[in-house]
Amino acid sequence: MKRVEKNETTRERFKRLATLRTNEVLKRLKILGNCANRQIYEYTEDDIETIFSAIERKVKEVKTKFYFPKEEKFKL
Protein backbone atom coordinates (compact mmCIF):
# COMPACT_ATOMS: atom_id res chain seq x y z
CA MET A 1 0.00 0.00 0.00
CA LYS A 2 1.12 3.53 -0.76
CA ARG A 3 2.62 5.56 2.02
CA VAL A 4 0.56 8.67 2.74
CA GLU A 5 2.23 12.04 2.97
CA LYS A 6 1.90 13.68 6.37
CA ASN A 7 0.94 16.99 4.78
CA GLU A 8 -2.05 15.51 2.92
CA THR A 9 -5.07 17.81 3.19
CA THR A 10 -8.45 16.54 4.33
CA ARG A 11 -9.72 17.08 0.76
CA GLU A 12 -6.85 15.05 -0.70
CA ARG A 13 -7.40 12.31 1.87
CA PHE A 14 -11.13 12.21 1.07
CA LYS A 15 -10.48 12.01 -2.68
CA ARG A 16 -7.90 9.25 -2.25
CA LEU A 17 -10.00 7.11 0.09
CA ALA A 18 -13.33 7.74 -1.66
CA THR A 19 -11.78 6.75 -5.00
CA LEU A 20 -10.31 3.53 -3.60
CA ARG A 21 -13.48 2.57 -1.76
CA THR A 22 -15.82 3.44 -4.64
CA ASN A 23 -13.73 1.40 -7.06
CA GLU A 24 -13.86 -1.55 -4.63
CA VAL A 25 -17.67 -1.34 -4.44
CA LEU A 26 -17.94 -1.17 -8.23
CA LYS A 27 -15.61 -4.15 -8.58
CA ARG A 28 -17.71 -6.19 -6.14
CA LEU A 29 -20.94 -5.25 -7.96
CA LYS A 30 -19.39 -6.43 -11.21
CA ILE A 31 -18.49 -9.73 -9.53
CA LEU A 32 -22.06 -10.02 -8.20
CA GLY A 33 -23.21 -9.60 -11.79
CA ASN A 34 -21.44 -12.85 -12.64
CA CYS A 35 -24.18 -14.63 -10.66
CA ALA A 36 -26.67 -13.61 -13.37
CA ASN A 37 -25.48 -16.45 -15.62
CA ARG A 38 -28.48 -18.81 -15.65
CA GLN A 39 -26.43 -21.60 -17.23
CA ILE A 40 -24.37 -21.79 -14.04
CA TYR A 41 -26.76 -20.53 -11.34
CA GLU A 42 -30.41 -21.00 -10.48
CA TYR A 43 -32.29 -18.15 -8.83
CA THR A 44 -35.78 -16.68 -8.56
CA GLU A 45 -37.21 -13.21 -9.05
CA ASP A 46 -37.61 -13.08 -5.25
CA ASP A 47 -33.88 -13.75 -4.84
CA ILE A 48 -33.08 -10.86 -7.19
CA GLU A 49 -35.49 -8.54 -5.38
CA THR A 50 -34.00 -9.48 -1.99
CA ILE A 51 -30.44 -8.83 -3.16
CA PHE A 52 -31.12 -5.48 -4.78
CA SER A 53 -33.43 -4.27 -2.01
CA ALA A 54 -30.59 -4.82 0.46
CA ILE A 55 -28.10 -3.03 -1.79
CA GLU A 56 -30.43 -0.09 -2.44
CA ARG A 57 -31.28 0.21 1.27
CA LYS A 58 -27.59 0.39 2.18
CA VAL A 59 -26.84 2.92 -0.59
CA LYS A 60 -29.63 5.18 0.71
CA GLU A 61 -28.34 4.81 4.28
CA VAL A 62 -24.80 5.76 3.32
CA LYS A 63 -25.90 8.60 1.04
CA THR A 64 -27.94 10.07 3.90
CA LYS A 65 -24.78 10.27 6.02
CA PHE A 66 -23.30 12.73 3.52
CA TYR A 67 -26.32 15.05 3.67
CA PHE A 68 -27.33 14.72 7.32
CA PRO A 69 -24.40 14.46 9.72
CA LYS A 70 -24.83 12.58 12.98
CA GLU A 71 -27.16 14.18 15.44
CA GLU A 72 -25.50 15.39 18.57
CA LYS A 73 -26.49 13.73 21.81
CA PHE A 74 -28.71 15.62 24.20
CA LYS A 75 -26.87 17.59 26.93
CA LEU A 76 -28.09 19.80 29.75
Chimera marker file (.cmm) of the C-alpha trace (Angstrom):
<marker_set name="trace">
<marker id="1" x="0.000" y="0.000" z="0.000" r="1" g="1" b="0" radius="0.5"/>
<marker id="2" x="1.122" y="3.531" z="-0.760" r="1" g="1" b="0" radius="0.5"/>
<marker id="3" x="2.624" y="5.565" z="2.023" r="1" g="1" b="0" radius="0.5"/>
<marker id="4" x="0.559" y="8.669" z="2.739" r="1" g="1" b="0" radius="0.5"/>
<marker id="5" x="2.226" y="12.038" z="2.971" r="1" g="1" b="0" radius="0.5"/>
<marker id="6" x="1.900" y="13.680" z="6.367" r="1" g="1" b="0" radius="0.5"/>
<marker id="7" x="0.936" y="16.991" z="4.778" r="1" g="1" b="0" radius="0.5"/>
<marker id="8" x="-2.046" y="15.508" z="2.918" r="1" g="1" b="0" radius="0.5"/>
<marker id="9" x="-5.072" y="17.811" z="3.190" r="1" g="1" b="0" radius="0.5"/>
<marker id="10" x="-8.453" y="16.541" z="4.329" r="1" g="1" b="0" radius="0.5"/>
<marker id="11" x="-9.717" y="17.083" z="0.760" r="1" g="1" b="0" radius="0.5"/>
<marker id="12" x="-6.854" y="15.053" z="-0.703" r="1" g="1" b="0" radius="0.5"/>
<marker id="13" x="-7.405" y="12.306" z="1.868" r="1" g="1" b="0" radius="0.5"/>
<marker id="14" x="-11.131" y="12.214" z="1.068" r="1" g="1" b="0" radius="0.5"/>
<marker id="15" x="-10.485" y="12.006" z="-2.677" r="1" g="1" b="0" radius="0.5"/>
<marker id="16" x="-7.895" y="9.245" z="-2.245" r="1" g="1" b="0" radius="0.5"/>
<marker id="17" x="-9.998" y="7.111" z="0.088" r="1" g="1" b="0" radius="0.5"/>
<marker id="18" x="-13.325" y="7.742" z="-1.665" r="1" g="1" b="0" radius="0.5"/>
<marker id="19" x="-11.785" y="6.751" z="-4.996" r="1" g="1" b="0" radius="0.5"/>
<marker id="20" x="-10.306" y="3.531" z="-3.602" r="1" g="1" b="0" radius="0.5"/>
<marker id="21" x="-13.476" y="2.568" z="-1.759" r="1" g="1" b="0" radius="0.5"/>
<marker id="22" x="-15.818" y="3.440" z="-4.641" r="1" g="1" b="0" radius="0.5"/>
<marker id="23" x="-13.733" y="1.395" z="-7.055" r="1" g="1" b="0" radius="0.5"/>
<marker id="24" x="-13.860" y="-1.548" z="-4.635" r="1" g="1" b="0" radius="0.5"/>
<marker id="25" x="-17.672" y="-1.335" z="-4.438" r="1" g="1" b="0" radius="0.5"/>
<marker id="26" x="-17.939" y="-1.167" z="-8.231" r="1" g="1" b="0" radius="0.5"/>
<marker id="27" x="-15.608" y="-4.155" z="-8.576" r="1" g="1" b="0" radius="0.5"/>
<marker id="28" x="-17.715" y="-6.187" z="-6.136" r="1" g="1" b="0" radius="0.5"/>
<marker id="29" x="-20.938" y="-5.250" z="-7.958" r="1" g="1" b="0" radius="0.5"/>
<marker id="30" x="-19.388" y="-6.435" z="-11.213" r="1" g="1" b="0" radius="0.5"/>
<marker id="31" x="-18.492" y="-9.726" z="-9.526" r="1" g="1" b="0" radius="0.5"/>
<marker id="32" x="-22.059" y="-10.025" z="-8.201" r="1" g="1" b="0" radius="0.5"/>
<marker id="33" x="-23.213" y="-9.603" z="-11.790" r="1" g="1" b="0" radius="0.5"/>
<marker id="34" x="-21.441" y="-12.849" z="-12.639" r="1" g="1" b="0" radius="0.5"/>
<marker id="35" x="-24.179" y="-14.632" z="-10.662" r="1" g="1" b="0" radius="0.5"/>
<marker id="36" x="-26.674" y="-13.607" z="-13.368" r="1" g="1" b="0" radius="0.5"/>
<marker id="37" x="-25.480" y="-16.448" z="-15.619" r="1" g="1" b="0" radius="0.5"/>
<marker id="38" x="-28.483" y="-18.812" z="-15.650" r="1" g="1" b="0" radius="0.5"/>
<marker id="39" x="-26.426" y="-21.602" z="-17.231" r="1" g="1" b="0" radius="0.5"/>
<marker id="40" x="-24.366" y="-21.793" z="-14.044" r="1" g="1" b="0" radius="0.5"/>
<marker id="41" x="-26.759" y="-20.535" z="-11.337" r="1" g="1" b="0" radius="0.5"/>
<marker id="42" x="-30.408" y="-21.004" z="-10.478" r="1" g="1" b="0" radius="0.5"/>
<marker id="43" x="-32.289" y="-18.145" z="-8.832" r="1" g="1" b="0" radius="0.5"/>
<marker id="44" x="-35.777" y="-16.680" z="-8.563" r="1" g="1" b="0" radius="0.5"/>
<marker id="45" x="-37.207" y="-13.212" z="-9.046" r="1" g="1" b="0" radius="0.5"/>
<marker id="46" x="-37.611" y="-13.082" z="-5.249" r="1" g="1" b="0" radius="0.5"/>
<marker id="47" x="-33.876" y="-13.746" z="-4.840" r="1" g="1" b="0" radius="0.5"/>
<marker id="48" x="-33.076" y="-10.864" z="-7.193" r="1" g="1" b="0" radius="0.5"/>
<marker id="49" x="-35.485" y="-8.541" z="-5.375" r="1" g="1" b="0" radius="0.5"/>
<marker id="50" x="-34.002" y="-9.481" z="-1.989" r="1" g="1" b="0" radius="0.5"/>
<marker id="51" x="-30.442" y="-8.835" z="-3.165" r="1" g="1" b="0" radius="0.5"/>
<marker id="52" x="-31.123" y="-5.475" z="-4.784" r="1" g="1" b="0" radius="0.5"/>
<marker id="53" x="-33.426" y="-4.271" z="-2.010" r="1" g="1" b="0" radius="0.5"/>
<marker id="54" x="-30.588" y="-4.824" z="0.464" r="1" g="1" b="0" radius="0.5"/>
<marker id="55" x="-28.097" y="-3.032" z="-1.787" r="1" g="1" b="0" radius="0.5"/>
<marker id="56" x="-30.433" y="-0.092" z="-2.439" r="1" g="1" b="0" radius="0.5"/>
<marker id="57" x="-31.283" y="0.215" z="1.271" r="1" g="1" b="0" radius="0.5"/>
<marker id="58" x="-27.589" y="0.388" z="2.181" r="1" g="1" b="0" radius="0.5"/>
<marker id="59" x="-26.839" y="2.920" z="-0.587" r="1" g="1" b="0" radius="0.5"/>
<marker id="60" x="-29.635" y="5.181" z="0.713" r="1" g="1" b="0" radius="0.5"/>
<marker id="61" x="-28.344" y="4.808" z="4.285" r="1" g="1" b="0" radius="0.5"/>
<marker id="62" x="-24.797" y="5.759" z="3.324" r="1" g="1" b="0" radius="0.5"/>
<marker id="63" x="-25.899" y="8.604" z="1.040" r="1" g="1" b="0" radius="0.5"/>
<marker id="64" x="-27.937" y="10.065" z="3.903" r="1" g="1" b="0" radius="0.5"/>
<marker id="65" x="-24.781" y="10.274" z="6.023" r="1" g="1" b="0" radius="0.5"/>
<marker id="66" x="-23.303" y="12.730" z="3.524" r="1" g="1" b="0" radius="0.5"/>
<marker id="67" x="-26.322" y="15.048" z="3.669" r="1" g="1" b="0" radius="0.5"/>
<marker id="68" x="-27.326" y="14.722" z="7.319" r="1" g="1" b="0" radius="0.5"/>
<marker id="69" x="-24.399" y="14.462" z="9.719" r="1" g="1" b="0" radius="0.5"/>
<marker id="70" x="-24.826" y="12.575" z="12.976" r="1" g="1" b="0" radius="0.5"/>
<marker id="71" x="-27.159" y="14.178" z="15.439" r="1" g="1" b="0" radius="0.5"/>
<marker id="72" x="-25.497" y="15.392" z="18.569" r="1" g="1" b="0" radius="0.5"/>
<marker id="73" x="-26.493" y="13.725" z="21.815" r="1" g="1" b="0" radius="0.5"/>
<marker id="74" x="-28.708" y="15.622" z="24.202" r="1" g="1" b="0" radius="0.5"/>
<marker id="75" x="-26.868" y="17.590" z="26.934" r="1" g="1" b="0" radius="0.5"/>
<marker id="76" x="-28.087" y="19.803" z="29.745" r="1" g="1" b="0" radius="0.5"/>
<link id1="1" id2="2" r="1" g="1" b="0" radius="0.2"/>
<link id1="2" id2="3" r="1" g="1" b="0" radius="0.2"/>
<link id1="3" id2="4" r="1" g="1" b="0" radius="0.2"/>
<link id1="4" id2="5" r="1" g="1" b="0" radius="0.2"/>
<link id1="5" id2="6" r="1" g="1" b="0" radius="0.2"/>
<link id1="6" id2="7" r="1" g="1" b="0" radius="0.2"/>
<link id1="7" id2="8" r="1" g="1" b="0" radius="0.2"/>
<link id1="8" id2="9" r="1" g="1" b="0" radius="0.2"/>
<link id1="9" id2="10" r="1" g="1" b="0" radius="0.2"/>
<link id1="10" id2="11" r="1" g="1" b="0" radius="0.2"/>
<link id1="11" id2="12" r="1" g="1" b="0" radius="0.2"/>
<link id1="12" id2="13" r="1" g="1" b="0" radius="0.2"/>
<link id1="13" id2="14" r="1" g="1" b="0" radius="0.2"/>
<link id1="14" id2="15" r="1" g="1" b="0" radius="0.2"/>
<link id1="15" id2="16" r="1" g="1" b="0" radius="0.2"/>
<link id1="16" id2="17" r="1" g="1" b="0" radius="0.2"/>
<link id1="17" id2="18" r="1" g="1" b="0" radius="0.2"/>
<link id1="18" id2="19" r="1" g="1" b="0" radius="0.2"/>
<link id1="19" id2="20" r="1" g="1" b="0" radius="0.2"/>
<link id1="20" id2="21" r="1" g="1" b="0" radius="0.2"/>
<link id1="21" id2="22" r="1" g="1" b="0" radius="0.2"/>
<link id1="22" id2="23" r="1" g="1" b="0" radius="0.2"/>
<link id1="23" id2="24" r="1" g="1" b="0" radius="0.2"/>
<link id1="24" id2="25" r="1" g="1" b="0" radius="0.2"/>
<link id1="25" id2="26" r="1" g="1" b="0" radius="0.2"/>
<link id1="26" id2="27" r="1" g="1" b="0" radius="0.2"/>
<link id1="27" id2="28" r="1" g="1" b="0" radius="0.2"/>
<link id1="28" id2="29" r="1" g="1" b="0" radius="0.2"/>
<link id1="29" id2="30" r="1" g="1" b="0" radius="0.2"/>
<link id1="30" id2="31" r="1" g="1" b="0" radius="0.2"/>
<link id1="31" id2="32" r="1" g="1" b="0" radius="0.2"/>
<link id1="32" id2="33" r="1" g="1" b="0" radius="0.2"/>
<link id1="33" id2="34" r="1" g="1" b="0" radius="0.2"/>
<link id1="34" id2="35" r="1" g="1" b="0" radius="0.2"/>
<link id1="35" id2="36" r="1" g="1" b="0" radius="0.2"/>
<link id1="36" id2="37" r="1" g="1" b="0" radius="0.2"/>
<link id1="37" id2="38" r="1" g="1" b="0" radius="0.2"/>
<link id1="38" id2="39" r="1" g="1" b="0" radius="0.2"/>
<link id1="39" id2="40" r="1" g="1" b="0" radius="0.2"/>
<link id1="40" id2="41" r="1" g="1" b="0" radius="0.2"/>
<link id1="41" id2="42" r="1" g="1" b="0" radius="0.2"/>
<link id1="42" id2="43" r="1" g="1" b="0" radius="0.2"/>
<link id1="43" id2="44" r="1" g="1" b="0" radius="0.2"/>
<link id1="44" id2="45" r="1" g="1" b="0" radius="0.2"/>
<link id1="45" id2="46" r="1" g="1" b="0" radius="0.2"/>
<link id1="46" id2="47" r="1" g="1" b="0" radius="0.2"/>
<link id1="47" id2="48" r="1" g="1" b="0" radius="0.2"/>
<link id1="48" id2="49" r="1" g="1" b="0" radius="0.2"/>
<link id1="49" id2="50" r="1" g="1" b="0" radius="0.2"/>
<link id1="50" id2="51" r="1" g="1" b="0" radius="0.2"/>
<link id1="51" id2="52" r="1" g="1" b="0" radius="0.2"/>
<link id1="52" id2="53" r="1" g="1" b="0" radius="0.2"/>
<link id1="53" id2="54" r="1" g="1" b="0" radius="0.2"/>
<link id1="54" id2="55" r="1" g="1" b="0" radius="0.2"/>
<link id1="55" id2="56" r="1" g="1" b="0" radius="0.2"/>
<link id1="56" id2="57" r="1" g="1" b="0" radius="0.2"/>
<link id1="57" id2="58" r="1" g="1" b="0" radius="0.2"/>
<link id1="58" id2="59" r="1" g="1" b="0" radius="0.2"/>
<link id1="59" id2="60" r="1" g="1" b="0" radius="0.2"/>
<link id1="60" id2="61" r="1" g="1" b="0" radius="0.2"/>
<link id1="61" id2="62" r="1" g="1" b="0" radius="0.2"/>
<link id1="62" id2="63" r="1" g="1" b="0" radius="0.2"/>
<link id1="63" id2="64" r="1" g="1" b="0" radius="0.2"/>
<link id1="64" id2="65" r="1" g="1" b="0" radius="0.2"/>
<link id1="65" id2="66" r="1" g="1" b="0" radius="0.2"/>
<link id1="66" id2="67" r="1" g="1" b="0" radius="0.2"/>
<link id1="67" id2="68" r="1" g="1" b="0" radius="0.2"/>
<link id1="68" id2="69" r="1" g="1" b="0" radius="0.2"/>
<link id1="69" id2="70" r="1" g="1" b="0" radius="0.2"/>
<link id1="70" id2="71" r="1" g="1" b="0" radius="0.2"/>
<link id1="71" id2="72" r="1" g="1" b="0" radius="0.2"/>
<link id1="72" id2="73" r="1" g="1" b="0" radius="0.2"/>
<link id1="73" id2="74" r="1" g="1" b="0" radius="0.2"/>
<link id1="74" id2="75" r="1" g="1" b="0" radius="0.2"/>
<link id1="75" id2="76" r="1" g="1" b="0" radius="0.2"/>
</marker_set>
